Each structure stands twice: as structure tokens, then as C-alpha cells.
Amino acid sequence: MTDCWARIFRAASLKIASGCLAGAVTCAAATGPNPALNELSLGMKAFALQDYTGTITHLKVAQPNLPKLGDYVAYYLGASKAQLNDYPGVVRELEAMRLFASPISPLAAKATLLEAQARLQIQDVSGAIRVLRNDFDALPQPDGAMALAQAYEAQGEKAQAATLYQRVYFEYPATQTAAMAWTAIDRLSKAMGADYPPPGPKEMLERGSQWLAAKEYEKAKEEFQALSSRLTGPERDEASVRVGLAEFQMGNYHGARQHLAKLKLARSEADAERMYYLAECARKLNDDAEMVATVQSLGKLYPKSVWRLKALVSTGNRFLYSHEADKYDPLYKAAYETFPDDSSTAYCHWKITWDAYLKRSPEAEPLLREQVKRYPADSKAASALYFLARLAETSGDRRSARAYYDELAAMFPNYYYGVLAFQKLAQPGIAAAAPMPAVTQWLNTVAFPERPDLSNEAPTAATKARIERAQMLTDAGFPDWALLELRFGADTDGQKHLLAIQIARNDDTTAHSLRHMKLLAPEYLSLPFDHAPREFWQYLFPLPYREPLVKSAQAQNLDPYLVAGLIRQESEFNPAVISHANAYGLMQLIPSTGRMMAGRQGIGAFRTSMLLEPNTSLRLGSTYLRIQIDKWHGNLEQTLAAYNAGPGRVQEWMASATYREPAEFVESIPFNETREYVQAVLRNAFIYRRLYDSKSKPVPPVLTAAAVPSTKRSVAVHNIAAHSVAAKTPVKHAPIRRTAVTSRKKRTRAVS
């Protein structure tokens, strides 16, 4: 290999290795009595300081005494030798690492790349190709494709190399590797002449699509413009349409419409796509007549096209936002009737169903049943079950209501409507009723998704190994590596819920622990409490700052569990968070609101930074929440909706219909985000009560308003009695570095 290739290899190997070494320069000193861990820590610090000889010295001392972390030691020995141009040594170290088979190393893919590059340096091209091909599916891209292309080129297999270089160039245009691939493509195309394998039109179109995905719309437009003059047939038409899409994404709706309108395409999916974007341009330009006309034409020309489905939903949402049911009903109905197997039509079906329910139409019950039957995995199945139960209950059929509530509580226990079902099942009339057999039999025919059982707290061998390795890495001063180990184990061979709990234990911040739990256990809302360890729930619903939270809530005659539920949605208990809308702290108050609340509380010399102090945020936020609840006459649903979307919108929604119960108002909120926010806060309060209130009834856990002493309190079933917290929770109180979260004030879009 030339010196140029050697320099490229050293730079690449350092990049690969450094990517795994996050935080090594500032890592904490190793703890505990294990000298080998101390040597590992010293070796990694030397590596970060580019003292590769020192790294090797320390790691060689550590190696025989760290068999359980042998992959980490071998990898960094190889990476260090790569920087010292000892390429045979790299291969020896990483071949030894391959013997470390259990558990699978999180460094395995990077080790393959490093080994392959070293083999190229010592002219073992066939060996490089072999290790890359064996592990290709696990390699990070585009690095894996680039390395294999280089190996094929070195072996003289230019056609295969060219195909892989093309993959890098067209599929990963926003990377530096793509520029290297283009240089190689240019070199090979000149050398091979007529034998050079040209890229296919789909591959070339992919490059523009990737620019769109990266929001590089100008580059996407240039790419598609070039292709529209080079390609022929359907691919040319697709490129021409995508030019208009790029203009649309840049906000040039007039230009996009003009471009798309003048295209004359053959009957094809590209033409259907063109018509969809024309409808979208009309929507953005508030030209409803043209939008509807275009959607109607789509229905005549391409009735089964996915672009028609997208147009039906988008146009329906436009009229939903303006409360024009006579216009959105036929659009949504056409969507779910024409595309019965597309799960995205669940919401379309639900809107028709919900309107029928609000009108108490005779079609409401069969539509609710159809919603459950057709879309059992969609969250609206929980809504449909609840309102089926309410129809039965209001008609005096308590036995059918009991059957529906039972199913709802069993299948969606931690959803908003599951909470309402538990409340209903605690009422004597429903509790005493025997479930209606006919309803139970019908529910048994519904293909609800399987719910995992995570109650087993005994770790498997793989899980135990991950936890032990993570602990050793933490002891060595590498918490980032420990997190990588546990996350990798959750994705490959370990028990996700136990590894999630371990990650939460290791983390020093409540918000980070909570996010890891949500990421690794996304199905938790469908889990009964007894299907997971208690610690699992406590990390998902943490209660830090417990004493000041309870004190502030009780001072304002608020339920502390409601306050905790709100904070979980607003800031995830990150006291230092500042949103894009300039809302601060645990309860996300904007400075002007904080100043007013400080005045009410007699706090002088208010500073905005005080909102980042947990005690102050809780005190001022509780004051503000109390004022808002009183403003909305004690109605928590309306209060929370206003907290999220603003009071003006809530007033508009309240004026648009008459609601017979709070759940009807909540379900009718047209903004997905606000509706889900209200449901989540009330659901959170229920779960907090179940976890931390020792006086809460175990079966079924019920929310009541009876114990709330405030005369201004709502009689809504969601209000919760104020209590001090009795249970202990394994959460942390350390502040979190300031980050940005989605603004709770920026709620302007309709459902999609």
C-alpha cells in the first residue's frame, strides 16, 4: 500500500476508535480494588492523549486479568497498533477478539472495519474481503460498503467495487464518505471505459430522496433536475415530480404548483404523486376548491393509489381543523372503505365513528364495534371500548357495560380510557353486574396484540453478563461504555426491561433514566402492573423532589399526584430545561408568568433563573395551576387543555358542541398533541397514586373526588384526593444539564 493509503487508514482507524472512546479524556478514575480496571482506565486515558505506546503498555498488563472485558482490551490494542503502523499486530489483536464470542461485543462491527483495513495494509486482500462479507449486515454504513469497495478494488474486482462505491454515493450523499466514493467512481469509470457498470435509475433517484430526507431541499432540486433530463420513462417522470416536491418543501408553493401543473405525464404512480402534491400546494395556498377538485380527479384516475389515500387524509384534516364535518366525513369514509387493510385509516374510521357517537346516531354502536374489530392494535380501540361501555351503561345494560370495561381494563390498563374503566368497575352497580356472555364472546374474536409479561426478575445468562460487564466498565470510569453495553445488550441478547432498569439505576439524572425506560420499554402502557417489577414502574413514573412537591401542592389545595403527572409531561423532571418557547423548569413557566406568580407569593427581586430552581418552580407552578383550575371552574380536562394549547382554543372547542361527560370533551380535542397531553397527565396522576399512595385501593385502583376539601374543586371523576407520599422511590435528585424540549406553547397544528 502507498503512504497515502496508510495515512487514510490511520485517520480512519483513529476516527473509528475515538468514536467508541466517548469521554475517555475526562473519565473518572477507576474505583474498587481491581488493579486490572485501573490499568484499563490508564490505557484509555493514554489513548485519548495519543500516547499509543503507553496505551499498549497498560492494556497488556490489564489483558490477562480482564477476561470478561477482553473484547474492549483487544480492540484498543488493535486501534493503538494501527496508529503505530503495526498492521500485523492489528490483525493479531482483532483475530483474538473474534474468539470473544459471548456475549456479542458492541465493538464487533467497528473491529471488523479496523481489521479489514489492516489486512489491506499487509496485502491480505482476500482476508479483508472475507471478514467484511462475513459481518457485512452488522457493519455501520456507509463505512462498511466503502471498506468492501476498497477491498474489491485492491483485488482487481473493479465492477463489484464500482457497484459498492455507487451505493455509498447515491444512498449517503450527506456524508464525507460520499465524496470519497465519487472520487473512486470517477477513477474507475475512466479506467474501465465501456466495462464500467452504470448505476440504475432507481439508485440515482435515491440520492435526491436522501437529500430530501436530510432537508437539503436545494440540493435535492438540483439532483432531480439533472435526472429529469438524463433519465427516460417512469423514472424521468418521477424525477420531474420530485423537482416540484423540492420546491414545495422550500415553501415555494406557487412555484411548485406551476411546475407540477405543466408536467404532462403518462398514467402512472408518478402522475398520481404529481396530483397529490398539487392538492397539497392548493391546501397551503388556501385554495380549497382546487384542492377538492384535484382530490376528486385523483379518485377517478387512481382510485387505489397510495397517493390518493394520502390526499384523502390530508384534505380531510384540513376540514377537520375548520370543523366542517360535511366535508371531511366523505373524505375519511372514502379512505377507510377504499383502503381497508391500511392501518393508517384507523383515525379516519374513528372520526366518522366519533361524530356518530356524539350525535347518538343508531350507527354509533356498530361503528364502534367495527373500530375495535378492524383496528385492535390502534389506540382508538381503547376509545371505542370505553364508549361502547358508555352506550350500554346509559341504556341500562350494565352487564354489557361490565364486559366492555373488563376488556378495556385488561387490554389497555395504563391508557386514559383504561383508567376510566377502573373507575367504572369500582362503582357498585357495575361491579355487581355479571359480564354479558354475548359481548364477552364477541370480544374473544378480536385480535388484540399480545402483551408481554415482564414480571420475571431473574436475569438470563446473557443479561447477567451485560450487567456485570457494565458494572466493571463503570468501576473503570467509563459510564458511557457501560450505557453502550447495556443498550447493545437490550438490542441483541438481553432482557430489555431488566437492562432498562439497570440503565436507570446507573444514571445520575431522573430525566435520563425516564427516557431510557421509555425507549427500551415502549409497550409499558399496555402492561398490567403485575406484569413488570415495581422498580420498573418507579423508574417510568419517578417522584423526585417529593417533599417540596407535596408541600407546594398542598399549599394550593392541589393533588400532588396531579402535579407530578403534569411535570412528567412538561419537563420529565428536568429542573434545568428551557423549551423553544422560553418556558423554564419543572413546570415550564414562561418568565412573565413566573414573575406574576412570584408577586402573588411575596417573592421579591424575581429573576428568571429562579424558575430553574426546583423548589421555586414547584411553588410558583403550583400557584399558577391552582389559578388555572379555578379559572376553569375546577374542570381539570379544560384546565389541562388550556395549559397545553391556550385558553382561546379551549373556549372555541367548548362552544363547538355540548359534551355529556369530560371524556367526550377530551376525545373531541382536534389537536392530537393536546388531546394526548390531557389524557397523559390524568393517566399519570392515576399511576402515581397507585405507586405511591399507601391508602389507595389495590383492586381496582380508583380516582375519586370525595376527599378533596377545596370548595372550588371539580366534581369530575378525574380529580384526585391530596395526600402526602408514603412510598419510597429509587430516583435521583441531581440537576440535569440544560437542554431543549418541545414547547408546550407551540400547539398550532391539526391532527394528521
Protein Blocks (a to p, Z undefined) as FASTA:
>chain_A
ZZklmmmmmmmmmmmmmmmmgoklmpccdedjblklmmmmmmmmmmmnopaklmmmmmmm
mmmmmmmlmmmmmmmmmmmmmmnopaklmmmmmmmmmmmmbccdfklmmmmmmmmmmmmm
nopaklmmmmmmmmmmmpccfklmmmmmmmmmmnopamlmmmmmmmmmmmmmmbmklmmm
mmmmmmmmmmnmmmlccddfklmmmmmmmmmmnopaklmmmmmmmmmmmmgcjllmmmmm
mmmmmmmmnopamlmmmmmmmpccdddfklmmmmmmmmmmmmmnopaklmmmmmmmmmmm
mmmbmklmmmmmmmmmmmmmnopaklmmmmmmmmmmmmmmbmklmmmmmmmmmmmmmnop
aklmmmmmmmmmmmmmbmklmmmmmmmmmmmmmnopamlmmmmmmmmmmmmmmgmklmmm
mmmmmpmklmmpccdfklmmmmmmpccdddddfkbmbdcfklmmmmmmmmmmmmnopakl
mmmmmmmmmmmmmcfklmmmmmmmmpcbfklmmmmmmmmmmmlmmpcfklccfklmmmmm
gcehklmmmmmmmmnopafklmmmmmmmmnnopakbccfkopghjkopafklmmmmmmmn
opahiafklmmpmklmmmmmmmmmmmmmmmnnopaklmmmmmmnopklmmmmmmmpccfb
fklmmmmpmbfklmmmmmmmmmmmmmmmmmmmmkbcfbdcdddfklpmbfkbcfbfkbcc
ddddfbdcdddfbdcdddddddfklccbccZZ
